[in-house]
Amino acid sequence: MSEMSFEQMLNESFKTIHTGEVVEGTVFSVKPDEIILNIGCKADGILTRSEYTNESNLDLTTVVKVGDTMEAKVLKVNDGEGQVILTYKRLAAEKGNKRIEDAFNNQEVLKAKVTQVLDGGICVMVEEVRIFIPASLVSDTYEKDLNKYKDEEIEFVITEYNPKRRRYIGNRRMLLTAERDKAQKELMERIHVGDVIEGTIKNVTDFGAFVDLGGADGLLHISEMSWGRVESPKKVFKSGDSVRAFIKDIQGNKIALSMKFEDENPWKDADKKFAIGNIVTGKVARMTDFGAFVEIEKGVDALLHVSQISKDHIEKPSDVLKVGDEVTAKIVDFNLDDKKISLSIKATLPEEPEEAKEDDDDAEAVSVNIDEVIAAEAAEDNVADASEANENAEETTEETNE
């Protein structure tokens, strides 16, 4: 038997490869758009950028270096120039498909970075497999702008697996809903009516604010924000604000909150502080056509009726007063049950001579029913509106006759 030549022995040392075979190679050269691998055969293995990734602008020198080992799949044994054409992304996709299939069957929680934001949802990549998560399945609340998720790592589960159509659907909302339900259950088991809690304002509406309590939302109604009058919750709170409140009521999963702590109640001992005849000083908080509301203590407004501002006739309060003015007046009516107080500046003025009193029926301080005053003014407005409507109708009739 003749001895093999060196060339024959060298050729014998090289392994034979076939199309579709998975090979392992060592990087001995890398360019921005091409990787060359030593795969243990006579020819080099060529891995182009398009067969490494779907990212058209990726610089391959940033992801691999000389000496790295990697697996690839043989696409073509000889490209005509004696080179072996390889693919990495197709092999990764095959492995990824199996990975996605297992995750789908086992309802495994996956974690991946968001690679793309579309009008209808977001995309993530799991081992070169593109998974689409529709906008409705991204969060457990409505998300107007999904761009905040770009490049963020998120967790999700696969809820639809269809390799024939290459359709892979992820669901993040399912996980968030499960977490929320668990947190809500733990919170409801822990809290009780009267507990003082801290939370974060989640949303502000015209009627109140929703507070995130860490598992469930509590409603802080406008009437429970302060012992005083709150014109608009949006002037008091904004999303992200921290609040301290107590649980006023629990009905099922609905939690009612209040910031009207009893030790801060300005009406405590009010029958002494605001007894009829007491002289008080306060600032005008707001104006109406029938009078001015004066804040005589934080959270306590009293009505100064227009008839009680001066001994002289005043058409409307704004003729002599403005918001912020400080006034001193006497309490002439006090109703603790309805939390209503009436004031009079006239009652603090010096007594007039007897003959002057006879000519002025309004000299003495009087008690004012606020509800009746408001109702009366509303009735007057209705009459005025009706009269104006009649006049307009008559004018229309005359024009038609002409």
Disulfide bonds with the S-S distance in Angstrom:
none
